[in-house]
Amino acid sequence: MPGHRTKGFCASAAALALCAMLAGCGGSGESAGGGKAVLRYTWWGNPDRAARTEQAVALFEKQHPGVRVQTSFSGYDAYKQKLAIQATGGDAPDVMQLDYRQIDQYASGHVLLDLSKVSGALRTGEIDAGLLATGRVRGKLYAVPQGRGTETAVYDVAAWKASGVPLPKQGWTWSEWADAMRTLAKRTGKPGATDPGQSEDAFEVWLRGQGKTLYTEDGGLGFTAADLTRWWTFADRLRKEGAVSPAEQTTQLDGTVENTPLGRGKALSDFNWDAPSSGYLAIVKGGVALGPMPSGADGTPGQYFKPSMFLGIGAHTSHPKESAELVDFLLNDPRAAKILGATRGIPVNETIRKQTASQLTDFDRTVADYQDSLEGNLKDPPQAPPSGDNALQTTFARDYDQVSYGRMSPREAAENYITEAKAELRS
């Protein structure tokens, strides 16, 4: 569940479908010497997530001596590009980590396996029905949520406290957030936050706080050019005031925390997702804390709990049973849960979540406490977005770049985005 813009190649559902029809999309998986099934398992994340995942995979291999797992990971943007290229080339991995924005695209493109075919090896009974439903496309389950997460205003604790600005609190509005960013910039000489104008995720939270949605139930846009103009005007003004990061910094965002203004010591806070914010611990000397996202003017919350990420199985894997067993292990094995902690969000298996709650330490405990503080205060999550949204994240950031560099007004950029978005969603 990335917190920032996506640059680069994003394959369309049509291209994926064409690949499936013309190329047969290959057969993922192979057999190693001695008859072992070899699974390719890929994910995005930071070094902390990678170290924990490798430990969990090693335990799985010990319990399944007939299986060897080849793992690979990268930052979100690079991962997304690579997975799209693999999918269009008929070389999708056996088990893959997915963002909820990718599910419709890859299910429609025949890249993901219908999980009813491996139901005997994959248990989902301990997952909340509402969360599980977000992995369905046209009634079929193609992906299983691996963790529960939500967005956060992650901030440099030492710098924020030293400034004397009140810390983020439940129920603060976007107007109050903006005032805090202005005051932080004035007192510290640094922007209060990463410019949120480039983030479709932040826009969705703002939009939901106005009582609107990013998409309608039938996959159309849930907002107008006037709505987007208001958002980009809001962000544009803050950037011009120096309250949020300048254009040359936000255009360097690549999906990693290291290249955010907060990560580079150029700003005091950032909108990100809760679990991935652990990556800031190693690079923000003053320590970080998680604050709630701003709400609408009347207190309507825009943030929501959603699956932090999903696990899916390649439609053409040579080892569907073994792939399902790996997914089942990562979701439902208590020992795996203890190793993985909250690095992919709070566990979705309800029994494991209760069992491991008292065992969480350090940043995992921080994430759990943060989510507990929001329990009962957030509205239901939206349905997974249509496949076109995968490409529109790039379009959204690109069009805001035109605003941030003064090449378009917020209204011109918003109208341009609406035109392109409608065309993308029709394709």
NUFI-851340 format. One record per residue (C-alpha): x, y, z. Coordinates in steps of 0.02 Angstrom, whole numbers. Each point is the difference from the previous one (the first is absolute). Layout:
ATOM       c1       c2       c3
ATOM        X        Y        Z
...
//
This chain:
ATOM       c1       c2       c3
ATOM        0        0        0
ATOM      112      141      -64
ATOM      -10      175       66
ATOM       64       93     -151
ATOM      -10       29     -184
ATOM       36     -130     -131
ATOM      109       41     -150
ATOM       37     -118     -143
ATOM      -80     -133     -103
ATOM     -170      -69       51
ATOM      -71     -137     -110
ATOM     -184       13      -42
ATOM     -125     -139       27
ATOM      -24      -11     -187
ATOM      185      -31      -27
ATOM       -1     -133      134
ATOM     -150      -85      -76
ATOM       81        4     -172
ATOM      156      -80       73
ATOM     -105     -139       75
ATOM      -89      -35     -163
ATOM      147        9     -119
ATOM      146      -60      103
ATOM      -88     -114      122
ATOM       93       98      134
ATOM      125     -138       25
ATOM        8     -111      150
ATOM       75       72      157
ATOM       97     -119      110
ATOM      125     -137      -33
ATOM       71     -153       81
ATOM      171       -1       79
ATOM      120     -144        8
ATOM      -63     -139      110
ATOM     -180       36      -48
ATOM      -26      152      109
ATOM     -133      123      -55
ATOM       75      173      -21
ATOM     -113      148       35
ATOM       36      180      -43
ATOM      -67      117      134
ATOM       17      188      -25
ATOM      -49      151      104
ATOM       39      183       27
ATOM       62       73      162
ATOM      144       64      104
ATOM      150      -97       70
ATOM      -90      -35      164
ATOM     -144      -83      -92
ATOM      123      -96     -108
ATOM       97      -70      148
ATOM     -158      -59       86
ATOM      -70      -75     -159
ATOM      159      -99      -30
ATOM      -12      -72      176
ATOM     -181      -50      -27
ATOM       38      -79     -169
ATOM      144      -99       76
ATOM     -122      -70      129
ATOM     -123      -45     -138
ATOM      135      -93      -97
ATOM       47      -95      157
ATOM     -180      -55       21
ATOM      -18      -38     -187
ATOM      162      -89      -50
ATOM      -67      -30     -175
ATOM      -11      185      -38
ATOM      133      133      -29
ATOM      -49      184       -4
ATOM       95      128     -103
ATOM      -34      172       71
ATOM       24      176      -67
ATOM      -53      173       56
ATOM       23      183      -43
ATOM      -76      171       35
ATOM     -180       21      -52
ATOM       23       94     -163
ATOM      136     -117      -64
ATOM     -101     -151       55
ATOM     -156       61      -87
ATOM       93       27     -162
ATOM       86     -169        6
ATOM     -159      -95       41
ATOM      -94       85     -142
ATOM      137      -47     -122
ATOM        4     -180       64
ATOM     -188      -11      -16
ATOM       -6       65     -178
ATOM      145     -114      -46
ATOM      -87     -156       67
ATOM      124      -19      143
ATOM     -101       45      155
ATOM       70      -71      163
ATOM      -85     -145       89
ATOM      -42      106      152
ATOM       -6      188       -8
ATOM      -36      144      117
ATOM     -133      117      -69
ATOM      -72      170       37
ATOM     -189        8       -5
ATOM       13      115     -151
ATOM       78     -143      -99
ATOM     -128     -136       34
ATOM     -133       45     -128
ATOM      134       27     -132
ATOM       88     -165       26
ATOM     -158     -101       27
ATOM      -76       72     -159
ATOM      163      -33      -91
ATOM       -1     -186       49
ATOM      161       19       98
ATOM      -73      -56      167
ATOM      -65     -172       48
ATOM     -180      -20       55
ATOM       34      -52      180
ATOM     -152     -113        8
ATOM      110     -122      -96
ATOM      117      -17      150
ATOM     -127       21      140
ATOM       56     -164       79
ATOM      175       68       29
ATOM      -46      179       43
ATOM     -105       42      153
ATOM      -93      166        7
ATOM     -128      -32      138
ATOM       92      106      128
ATOM        1      157     -109
ATOM     -132      134       21
ATOM     -128      -21     -140
ATOM        6      185      -45
ATOM      189       -2      -20
ATOM       -3     -163      -95
ATOM     -129       70     -122
ATOM      123      132      -59
ATOM       97     -139      -88
ATOM     -151      -51     -105
ATOM      -28       48     -181
ATOM     -168      -41      -77
ATOM      -39     -118      141
ATOM      161     -102       -5
ATOM      140       10      128
ATOM      167       39      -83
ATOM      101       71      145
ATOM        2      -14      189
ATOM       39      148      113
ATOM      160      -25       99
ATOM      -15      142      123
ATOM     -110      145       53
ATOM       67      175      -12
ATOM      -52      181       -9
ATOM       79      165      -48
ATOM       91      109      124
ATOM       81      168       23
ATOM      172      -66       53
ATOM      108      135       77
ATOM      170       41       74
ATOM      -40       -5      185
ATOM      149       97       66
ATOM      -13      141     -128
ATOM     -188       15       16
ATOM        4        6      191
ATOM      142      126       -2
ATOM     -103      115     -112
ATOM     -138       14      128
ATOM     -133      -40     -130
ATOM     -138     -112       72
ATOM       22     -181      -52
ATOM     -120      -81     -125
ATOM     -162      -52       83
ATOM     -157      -97      -40
ATOM     -128      108      -89
ATOM      114      140      -59
ATOM      -59       74     -164
ATOM       93       33     -161
ATOM       -5      185       41
ATOM       80      -33      169
ATOM      130     -111      -82
ATOM       43      138     -124
ATOM       19      127      141
ATOM      116     -120       91
ATOM      108      -20     -156
ATOM       14      189      -17
ATOM       51       20      181
ATOM      126     -143       -9
ATOM       81       78     -154
ATOM        8      171       83
ATOM       76      -65      162
ATOM      120     -131      -70
ATOM       47       65     -172
ATOM      -53     -164      -79
ATOM     -163      -45      -89
ATOM     -123      -81      118
ATOM      -37     -145     -118
ATOM       20      -77     -170
ATOM     -113       90     -124
ATOM     -158     -109        0
ATOM      -62       66     -166
ATOM       90     -137      -98
ATOM      -78     -143      101
ATOM     -159      -81      -59
ATOM       -9      -89      168
ATOM        0      164       96
ATOM     -128       71     -121
ATOM     -114     -148       32
ATOM        7       31      188
ATOM      -39      185      -28
ATOM     -140      -45     -121
ATOM      -81     -125      118
ATOM        3      134      134
ATOM     -111      103     -117
ATOM     -122     -146      -12
ATOM       57      -52     -174
ATOM       95     -149      -70
ATOM      141      -28     -121
ATOM     -106     -119     -105
ATOM     -182      -44      -16
ATOM      -61     -178       24
ATOM       -5      -26     -188
ATOM      182       56      -21
ATOM      -26      180      -54
ATOM       75      155       79
ATOM      -81       50      163
ATOM       59      181       -7
ATOM        1      148     -118
ATOM      130      118      -73
ATOM      -60      128      128
ATOM       42     -120      143
ATOM      173      -33      -66
ATOM       28      185      -33
ATOM      -37       36      183
ATOM      125     -133       56
ATOM      139       57     -115
ATOM      -33      183       42
ATOM       15      -44      184
ATOM      166      -90      -25
ATOM       66      128     -124
ATOM      -26      142      123
ATOM       89      -93      140
ATOM      148      -39     -113
ATOM       16      181      -54
ATOM       -1       51      183
ATOM      140     -122       38
ATOM     -111      -98      119
ATOM       24     -162     -100
ATOM      144      -64     -105
ATOM       50       84     -164
ATOM      -25      -78     -170
ATOM      180      -55      -23
ATOM      -15     -109      156
ATOM     -170      -79      -31
ATOM       43      -46     -179
ATOM      140     -109       70
ATOM     -124     -113       92
ATOM       20     -181      -53
ATOM     -102      -98      126
ATOM      141      -20      128
ATOM        7       92      166
ATOM      182       41      -30
ATOM      -42      118     -142
ATOM     -140       94       87
ATOM       35      174       68
ATOM      -24      -68      176
ATOM      123     -142      -35
ATOM      129      122      -67
ATOM      -19      122      144
ATOM      -85      129     -111
ATOM     -172       -2       83
ATOM      -76      -42      169
ATOM     -142     -118      -49
ATOM      -72     -106     -138
ATOM     -162      -86      -47
ATOM       37     -185      -15
ATOM      -71     -167       52
ATOM       24      -57      179
ATOM      103     -160      -17
ATOM      122       62     -136
ATOM       36      151      110
ATOM      116     -113      100
ATOM      129       41     -134
ATOM       17      176       72
ATOM       69      -65      165
ATOM      173      -27      -70
ATOM       13      170      -87
ATOM      -95      127      107
ATOM      114       38      147
ATOM     -137       78      105
ATOM     -109     -155       -8
ATOM     -172      -12      -80
ATOM     -178      -17       60
ATOM     -164      -34      -89
ATOM     -140      128       -1
ATOM     -176      -15      -73
ATOM      -42       70     -170
ATOM      -94      166       -5
ATOM     -190       -6      -10
ATOM     -128      102      -94
ATOM      -56      169       66
ATOM     -149      -80       90
ATOM      108     -138       74
ATOM      -41     -132     -131
ATOM      148     -121       -6
ATOM       74      -35     -169
ATOM      124     -136       46
ATOM      -52     -182       15
ATOM       67     -171       41
ATOM       42      -97     -155
ATOM      104     -151      -43
ATOM      178       63        5
ATOM       43     -120     -140
ATOM      -54     -166      -73
ATOM       75     -165      -50
ATOM      -47      -75     -167
ATOM       53     -155      -98
ATOM       50        2     -182
ATOM     -136      -70     -112
ATOM      123     -109      -94
ATOM      109      -61      142
ATOM       61     -178      -17
ATOM      -22      -22      187
ATOM     -170       66       54
ATOM      -13     -111      155
ATOM      173       46       65
ATOM      -31      183      -38
ATOM     -162       -6       99
ATOM       90      -84      143
ATOM      126      142        5
ATOM     -138      130        2
ATOM      -93      -98      135
ATOM      159      -10      105
ATOM       33      188      -12
ATOM     -180       38       50
ATOM      -44     -133      126
ATOM      155      -72       83
ATOM       27       73      176
ATOM      189      -17      -14
ATOM        3       92     -164
ATOM     -109      135       76
ATOM      121       21      144
ATOM      145       23     -122
ATOM      -91      118     -118
ATOM      -77      107      137
ATOM      -89      152      -70
ATOM      123       32     -141
ATOM     -142      -26     -125
ATOM     -133       70      114
ATOM      -94      -78      144
ATOM      -37     -185      -39
ATOM     -169      -34      -82
ATOM      -20     -172       79
ATOM     -109       49      149
ATOM       62     -138      115
ATOM      181       39      -36
ATOM      -31      186       21
ATOM      -65      -31      176
ATOM      138     -124       41
ATOM      141      111      -58
ATOM      -64      168       66
ATOM       92      -17      165
ATOM      158      -59      -88
ATOM       21      153     -110
ATOM      146      112       41
ATOM       86      155      -65
ATOM      -79       72     -159
ATOM     -120     -147      -17
ATOM      -73       53      167
ATOM       -7      179      -63
ATOM     -102      -53     -152
ATOM     -118     -107      105
ATOM      -28      140      125
ATOM      -30      123     -141
ATOM     -132     -111      -78
ATOM      -80      -31      170
ATOM      -17      188       23
ATOM     -100        9     -161
ATOM     -112     -150       31
ATOM     -183       46      -16
ATOM       38      173      -70
ATOM       24      -39     -185
ATOM     -124      -34     -137
ATOM       -7     -159     -105
ATOM      133      -19     -135
ATOM      -46       26     -183
ATOM       -3     -142     -123
ATOM      161      -35      -92
ATOM       23      128     -140
ATOM      -22      -40     -185
ATOM      152      -59      -94
ATOM       25      168      -84
ATOM       48       77      167
ATOM      167      -87       -7
ATOM       54      113     -143
ATOM      -94      150       66
ATOM      111       12      153
ATOM      140       48     -118
ATOM     -112      120      -95
ATOM      -55       81      163
ATOM      179       35       56
ATOM       53       55     -174
ATOM     -141      126      -16
ATOM       38       71      170
ATOM      181       21      -54
ATOM      -67      122     -130
ATOM      -79      100      142
ATOM      151       -7      114
ATOM      116       63     -138
ATOM     -123      137      -51
ATOM      -37      -72     -172
ATOM     -186      -20       33
ATOM     -125       75      121
ATOM      -85     -119      121
ATOM     -160       12     -103
ATOM       88      -34     -166
ATOM       90     -151       73
ATOM     -160      -64       81
ATOM      -98       12     -161
ATOM      140      -87      -93
ATOM        3     -140      129
ATOM     -189      -26       -6
ATOM        6      -15     -190
ATOM      142     -127        5
ATOM      -76      -96      146
ATOM     -167      -22      -87
ATOM       87      -63     -156
ATOM      108     -121      102
ATOM     -150      -69       94
ATOM      -95      -28     -162
ATOM      145      -96      -82
//
